[in-house]
Amino acid sequence: MHFPFSQSSRAHAMLTALVAAVPFTLAASVAERSLDARAAPTCSTANPHPNNYTYVGCAHDGAKRALTGYYQHASGDNYMSYQSCFLTCSSKGFNIMGVETGRECYCGNSFENGEGYAIPESSCNSYIMNNSVGGPWALAIYEASVSEVSYSSDDCVLPAGWKPFEYTYANTCVQDGPNRALTGYSFTSDKMSYDLCTSTCASKNFKLAGIEMGDECYCGNELENGEGNAISADNCNVVTPVGMAPGVKGDWGGGRWALTLYTSITMGKSVAPVPRPPAPKKRSLKERHYGRNLPGSSL
């Protein structure tokens, strides 16, 4: 005998159908959320170039050469400056640059052929614009302290060991408010400068740095709380207490509820110093005479 569904039976059937559909609904919503919450890509470290070369001393050179990676001679009667050699060696990816006789540039990543050991600074007695450019068989050695590369995308995440490096101003003045446009980190200083603010933000892995009222620094990776809209540069009319040169004011430092925004355009990683080879051992008088003592000598 066939009995029609009762009200309770129809309700039970509807509930069963609804429950059966729930996993599919949840699965779809989870999939949608996973697409929205995809992790940002890791920044590529391909094709870095050395930067921040600093002078480390005068080194001995020889006919076989201490630095063998790349060589360039100044053209014609021109001189080889620190800047010219820096551009050459950095573009070729070498961490060590050496200038010799003010006309020769040598690049490498290590010292070769037993050369490159330290010699008196008086041997590097040529200078161009206050930078040592070596001397005869004497290399003025400069080593990179940072390996630098541009970001592979705007939203990429810094790999381990890498930090924001170079920041650019790009004439950007943006609106700030009580809830703050940059919320990652902030501090004030009566010695505020572009270098102090950006280096602090970089040390904490923030790609954005902003200065407000000349002595306030804010860091973050994005503009938040509805703030950060571009406004007239006239609103960023305060300068920092310290400028690019010691004792000189002049870095753009925002204004009242106005941030001078600096954006990181490259990331950098510290480069380990390159060991200098030891100086050759001086032979004793006896060794120089094939093991024979000179007459009257006890050596």
KOLMILO-543276 format. One record per residue: residue in three letters; x, y negated, z negated of N, C-alpha, C, O in turn. Coordinates in steps of 0.02 Angstrom, whole numbers, plus 50000, padded with zeros to 5 digits. Each point is the difference from the previous one (the first is absolute). Layout:
% residues N
alaXYZXYZXYZXYZ/...
***
This chain:
% residues 299
met500425005950000499584994150000500444993950000500514999849966/his499294995150072500404993850004499694994749956499414998450005/phe501024998949952499774994649956500324993450022500614999850009/pro499014994949998500294993550017500444997549943499905001849942/phe500614993750076500434997149948499594995749953499564996350020/ser500605004549916499714995449951500404993649999500524999650031/gln499254995449933500364993649994500685001149969500494997050023/ser499555007449926500655001249967500485003650047500604998849998/ser499125005750044500435003750046500294995350052500595000550017/arg498994994950010500244995250049500544995549970500494998450033/ala499404999549904500504995749966500665003749992500544997250010/his499405009349971500625003949991500375000850066500624999750002/ala499025001350052500325000750065500344993650022500555000250027/met499134994149961500304993650018500634998849959500504997650027/leu499485004149908500594999049957500575004450023500584997850000/thr499265008450020500525004650024500334997350062500615000350007/ala498984997150039500274997250062500444993949986500524999150031/leu499264996849921500394994049983500675001849970500514997250018/val499495007749935500625002249969500475002950051500614998949997/ala499135004850051500415003050052500344994650042500555001150026/ala499134993249982500284994650041500514995849963500414996650031/val499575003749902500444995749961500745001150014500364995150011/pro499905011149991500725001050013500224996750065500554997250004/phe499035003150047500184997050064500024992449995500434996750029/thr499105000649933499984992749991500624997849961500324995150018/leu499845008649928500594998249960500635000850041500454995849995/ala499595009650044500605001150041500114994350048500564997850011/ala498894999850019500074994550047500244993749965500434996450026/ser499285002349914500204993949966500735000449977500354994950001/val499875011049977500705000849980500464999050059500524996849994/ala499285005950064500414999150060500054992750019500534997650019/glu498904998849975500014992950017500464996249952500384995750021/arg499575006149914500424996549951500745001450013500424995649991/ser499735010650029500715001750012500284996150058500594998350000/leu498985000250050500234996050056500144992949977500484996950022/asp499085000549934500094993149977500604999449953500324994749996/ala499835010849968500534999649949500655003250023500415001949959/arg499684998750107500625002950025500614996249975499994993849998/ala500515009849983500614996749975500334996150056500035002350057/ala500234991849926500374996050049500645003650020500275003749959/pro499964995450102500615003550022500614997449964500024994349977/thr500485010050017500644998049972500404996150052500025001950058/cys500284992649922500394995950046500585004050030500345003649964/ser499754995750100500565003450034500664996749982500054993849993/thr500465010349999500674997449986500475000850060500614999649993/ala499105001550066500405001050060500334993550022499714994649995/asn500895006050031500384994450030500114994149952499864994350018/pro500405007049922500164994549954500644996550023500405002850037/his499704991149939500634996650014500274997149935499624997749957/pro501055002550034500314997449939499914992549994499964996450050/asn500035001249888499944992849988500334998449933500245004449964/asn499784989150020500314997649938500735002149993500195003149950/tyr500214995450101500715001549997500344995249951499884993950003/thr500535008749954500384995849954500755001850004500185005750015/tyr500224989449972500735000950004500235004349942499844998649942/val500565006650073500245004549947500764999949994500285003049953/gly500074993750093500734999649993500385000550065499715001150053/cys500954998249941500455000450057500285007150004500215002949950/ala499794999950110500205007050009500535000750054500024996250048/his500425008749942500535001350049499725003450062499575004449996/asp500684993450062499825003250063500635002650033500554998049982/gly499385006350067500575002750036499815001650072499434998950021/ala501055003750015499905001250072499435004850014499664999550051/lys500225005349903499465004850010499334997349975499485003050014/arg500524991549951499424996349978499635003249940499915006049995/ala499894989549960499635002049941499265001150015499695004549972/leu500034991450073499295000550018499965001750075500234996250042/thr499485009549973500035002550069499325000750033499945002650055/gly499534995049912499335000850028499874995750061499705002350049/tyr500524991449949499884995450055500494994249994500204998149945/tyr499994999250114500484994550001499774994650048499755001550054/gln500354992349927499854994450045500514994549989500164998249944/his500104999150112500484994649997499654993550020499575000050044/ala500624994649925499714993550018500174998550073500545001550023/ser498994995550012500114998550071500424993750009499954995349961/gly500485004850090500404994150017500414997549941500345003849967/asp499614989750022500364996949945499564999349937500194996549953/asn499245006850047499544999549942500265004049941500445004350006/tyr499284994149936500175003649939499445004749981499424999150021/met500745005949939499515004849975499814997949929500395000949953/ser499014996450040499774997849934499685005849962499865005350028/tyr500034993749908499635004949959499325001450031499805005850006/gln499844988950015499335000850026499995004150064499575004350009/ser500924994550035500025003750063500145007449987499685004350031/cys500794997249925500165007049985499415003349964499855005850013/phe499834990649942499415002649965499465002150049499735005549994/leu500114990250054499485001650048500195006150041499575004250016/thr501074996450002500235005650039499945006649961499695004850025/cys500594995449916500015006349961499305001949976499835005949999/ser499774989149981499325001549976499585002950056499635004949990/ser500424992250070499605002450057500205007150020499595003750029/lys501034998249957500235006850016499895004949943500145006050008/gly499614991649935499845004449944500585001949956499985005249967/phe500554990650030500585001649958499984996049935499854994049999/asn500315009549946499974996949934500634996049982499984996049953/ile500565005150083500634996449985500194995950061499995002450056/met500194991349932500274995850053500674997149977500084998449941/gly500385000950106500654997149983500214995150054499955001550060/val500294992749918500244994950047500764999449992500254999749944/glu500105000250113500734999949999500264994550045499774999150057/thr500714997249919500334994450036499514994750025500184995950043/gly499215004249931499524995050021499745000950071499654995750026/arg500535010050006499795001050069499745007150014499735001350053/glu500355003249899499825007050011499485002249948500044998349941/cys499475005550083499475002749957500005007650004499985002850055/tyr500055000449888499995007449997499415002249956499854996849950/cys499835008750069499425002749964500115007449985500355003550036/gly499344998849909500035007149983499575001549940499734995449969/asn500225010950014499645002049939500475003149949499795001949945/ser500854998750073500505002649953500694997750025500074997950057/phe500425002449899500684998150017500375006250026499955005449971/glu500404993750084500325005750034500764999250002500284994749987/asn500045010950030500725000150015500454997449944500544997450012/gly499225003449926500404997949943500054992549993500384997649957/glu499254998650084500014992849997499394997449960499555003849983/gly500454989750004499454996949963500124999249926499574997749964/tyr501045004250013500154999149929500124992749985500194996150044/ala499715002149893500044993049979500714997350005500485003549982/ile499584990350041500644996550002499884993049971499424998049992/pro501104998249992499904993549969499564995450043500025000150061/glu499574995949904499544995450035500384995050043499734997450048/ser500895001349935500404995250039500125002450071500174996150044/ser499745010549968500085002650068499424998150045500084999550061/cys499334999349910499424997850038499964992349994499594997349963/asn500854999450073500094992849990499684995750053500154994050005/ser499405008950036499654996150050499274999349979499695004749974/tyr500034989350037499314998749979499624996350055500294995850036/ile499075005949971499544996350043499374998549960499665004649977/met500204989050014499414997949960500015003249931499495002649977/asn501094997249991500105002549932499935007649993499995002649944/asn499975000950111499995007449997500665002750025500254997950052/ser500045006949911500635002950020499915004050065499525003750008/val500954995350038499995003750063500665003750011500235000950057/gly500075001249888500585004450003500664996750015500104994049988/gly500355010050039500674997850018500335005450041499675004850021/pro500994994749992500355005150039499995006849963500235000449943/trp499505004750089499925006649970499664999749932500135004249956/ala499434991050036499644999149937499264998850016499834995150034/leu499745009249941499284999550012499644996749941500085002149943/ala499534992850072499534997349951499395004650001499635000050049/ile500275003849897499485005149999499364997449969500004997149946/tyr499455004150089499334998449975499585006350003500005003650050/glu499634997749896499585006049998499274998149990499844995549962/ala499715008150073499284999049992499775003049934500235005349980/ser499314991249987499725002749938499295002550009499725003149955/val499984995550103499305001850013499935002850070500314997550047/ser499295007849960499785002450065499294997750009499575001249957/glu500284995350099499374996550009499635002650061500315001750051/val499024998549945499605002150058499324996549996499744998749946/ser499974999750112499344996950002499475005149982500105006050008/tyr499334991549967499445004549983499715003050064499914996650050/ser499945009949946499725003550058499264998550008499735000950055/ser499934996849892499314997750004499874995449941500375000049951/asp499104996050055499854995149947499805003349934500134997349946/asp499565008750058499755003149940500425005949976499805003649955/cys500794997350074500415005849981500264999449929500114994649974/val499995011249995500245000449931500765000950000500275004050039/leu500084992349918500725000449997500245006949977499745002749951/pro500755000250084500285006449977500404999049936500184994449982/ala499965011049984500394999749938500694996950015500335001850049/gly499884993749908500654996950006500014993750043500504996450001/trp498955002150033499964994050043499584994749966499525001649964/lys500664992150047499634994449971499904994550052500394999750049/pro499114996049942499944994350046500654996050000500314999149947/phe499884998550111500654996650005499924992850024500044995449959/glu499855003650104499974993150026499274997549999499545003550022/tyr500364990449952499354996949999500004993950046500514996650007/thr498915002150024499944994250043499444995549975499525002349970/tyr500554991250044499524995049977499424999450050499425000249981/ala500744998950082499514999650054499484994549990499445000450024/asn500764994249939499574994149992499315001949973499494997650025/thr500495006649923499375002649974499854997249931500355001449951/cys499114994750046499754997449936499305003049991499584999250044/val500295004249900499365003449991499674998049934500334997949953/gln499015002750047499604998249942500095005149943500015006050012/asp500064991549927500015004349941499414998149956499674995050012/gly500195009149937499454998749954500135003149933500515003349991/pro499044995849961500105002649932500115007549997500365002549956/asn499335001250091500105007350000500635002250037500195005849997/arg500124989650036500655000850033499975004250065499665005250003/ala500704992250046500055003450065500505005849996499905005150033/leu500634994149928500515005249992500015002149927500144996049956/thr499725010450032499905002349931500505005249977499945002749945/gly500564998850096500475005349982500474998249943500125004149955/tyr500134989850046500484997849949500054992550004499924997150055/ser500224999649890500084992750001500464997849943500055003349949/phe500284991050061500424997149947500114992650018499874997950056/thr500374998449895500174992950011500734998949982500285003749960/ser500024991250070500704998549985500154992750019499764997550051/asp500634999249907500204993250017500595000050048500264994750019/lys499945011350002500535000850051499725003650061500375003450036/met498984995849976499675003550055500294998050067500174994250011/ser499905010750033500244998850068499715005550044499725005049976/tyr500354994150090499815005350047500365006549983499695005349997/asp500974994249991500405006049986499775003549936499945006149999/leu499934990049949499805003049936499335003550006499925005649976/cys499604991150056499335002950006500005006250045499745005249981/thr500564994250078499985005650047500425005949975499805005850009/ser500774992949961500415005549975499665003749943500065006149993/thr499574990149964499645003149946499445004450027499915005749978/cys499714991650070499455003950030500285006250036499715005449997/ala500864993750037500315005750035500215005449951499915006050014/ser500364992049929500235004949951499435004249973500115005549974/lys499284991950031499415003549976499595003050058499435002149991/asn500884997950069499705003150059499374996650025499545003450024/phe500434990049971499444996250027500214996450064500524996850003/lys499065003950049500164997150065499814992650006500254996650044/leu499325001049912499784993050001500254996449938499975002649945/ala500284991350065500224995849945499714993050011500024997550056/gly499724999549891499714993350006500234995549944500035002149942/ile500124991750075500214995149949499464994649995499754997650051/glu500075000649888499474995149987500254994949949500325001849950/met499524992050062500194994549955500754999649988500234997049951/gly500175005950094500724999449997500355004649952500595001550009/asp499055000949939500355004149949499635006549984500195003549953/glu499294998250085499635006249989500115004750058499954998050058/cys500215008349928500105005150052499505005649991499905002549945/tyr499784999450111499515005450000500205005250052500244998350054/cys499655008149929500185005550045499415004550013499555000549957/gly500435002850100499485004850016500125003150067500474998250036/asn499115006649982500045003150066499414998250044499995001850059/glu499524994749913499444997650039499684994049964500084999249939/leu499564996750099499644994349972499335002549975499645003450036/glu500204994949901499425002949967499514994649977500134994050005/asn499305008549969499494995849967499734994450043499814994749975/gly500175006550090499734995050045500444993950009499804995150032/glu500805005149941500474994550007500505001550056500005005550028/gly500424989649987500525001150050499834997450069500375001250047/asn499074995149958499844997050065500484994350016500194996249956/ala500015003450107500474994850021499684993149991499424998950018/ile500964996549955499784993049991500544995450028500545002350018/ser499324991449984500474995250028500665000149962500015000549938/ala500544999050099500664999949968500084994049955500454999949958/asp499124995150050500044994049956499875001849927500204996449955/asn499445009250034499855002149931500615003049966500035000249938/cys500455002250100500625002949972500534994550003500455000150042/asn499494995249912500424993950002500494999549942500274994749987/val499835010949978500465000149943500625003950019499955005150035/val500644992549944500615003750013500245003449936499844997849945/thr500555007550064500265003749942500574996149967500324995950033/pro499825005449903500554996649966500685001550031500454995949998/val499625010150031500645002150028499895001850074499515003250017/gly500954994550025499965001450071500505005250023500265003849959/met499864996450106500465005050028500714999149974500365004949989/ala499844988950002500684998649975499964998349925499514996949979/pro500995005049982499994998649928499914992549987500344995850030/gly499205002649923499894993049981499594996050049499924994049991/val499825009350062499624996450051499285002349999499865006050003/lys499664989249993499305001750005499815000850073500374997950045/gly499065005249968499785000050068499625005950026499734999650055/asp500225006149909499605005650025499264998349992499804997149950/trp499795004850100499294998849994499725003849942500115006049993/gly499524990549963499775003149938499264999249986499804999549942/gly499795000450111499284999949991499734993349974500294994750013/gly499165005749951499674994149972499475002149951500015005549974/arg499514990050013499455001649954499525004850033499684998350050/trp500265007849922499605005450029500175001250073499575001750041/ala501074997549974500245001150069500665003849996500474997849967/leu499575007950068500595004250000500394999150065499725000450055/thr500934998349938500445000850057500155007550004500315002849955/leu499475000350100500035007350005500605002250041500104997650056/tyr500295007049917500575003050034499845007350011499795003549954/thr500324998950107499835006950019500635003950018500414997750040/ser499675008249931500585004250017499935002850070499475002650018/ile501064996950022499985002550069500495005850010499975003450052/thr500474997849900500445005850003500075003149931499854996949949/met500375009450050500165003449937500735001950001500305000850053/gly499985000049888500715001549995500155005349948499625001149953/lys500965002150056500245005149953500734998749986500384998550046/ser499825002149891500694998749981500485004950034499855005950007/val500724991450013500535004150030500575000749951500234995149971/ala500005011050018500555001249953500654997150026500135000550060/pro500294996749897500654997450022500425005750030499955005749979/val500474992450069500445004950033500665000349962500314994849990/pro499925011149990500645000549964500584997450043500045001550060/arg500414994849908500604997750035500555005349992500095002749945/pro500274998850109500545005049994500564997349957500114994049996/pro500265010549971500574997749959500574997850044500085002250057/ala500334993349916500604997850037500485005850003500035004149954/pro500364996350100500495005450004500494999849942500204994749977/lys499995011250001500475000449944500694997650023500245002050053/lys500064993949907500684997650016500505005549985500005002949946/arg500424998550103500515005249989500574997349957500194994150004/ser500075010349955500574998049958500624999350044500025002350057/leu500494994649916500634999150036500295006850020500275000750055/lys499665004249901500265006650014499635003250059500305003250043/glu499024995949957499605002950054500164996850067500015003350052/arg500134990149946500154996550063500665002250029500134998850059/his500305004349901500655002350025500045007649999500525003049988/tyr498895000150026499965007250010500275004049941500345005050009/gly499514992749931500185003749940500704998749976500205002749948/arg500184993250088500694998749978500024993649959499674995050017/asn500705005249929500124993949961500514995750035500485002450029/leu499404991049967500504995450025500605000049953499925001349940/pro500674997250085500574999549956499874995049944499774994450012/gly500395007749927499914995549943499294999649975499854996249955/ser499695007950075499294999849979499845006349961500235005450017/ser499374993849932499795005849960499315002550021499735004749970/leu499974992150081499335001950022500025006850035499485002550021/
***
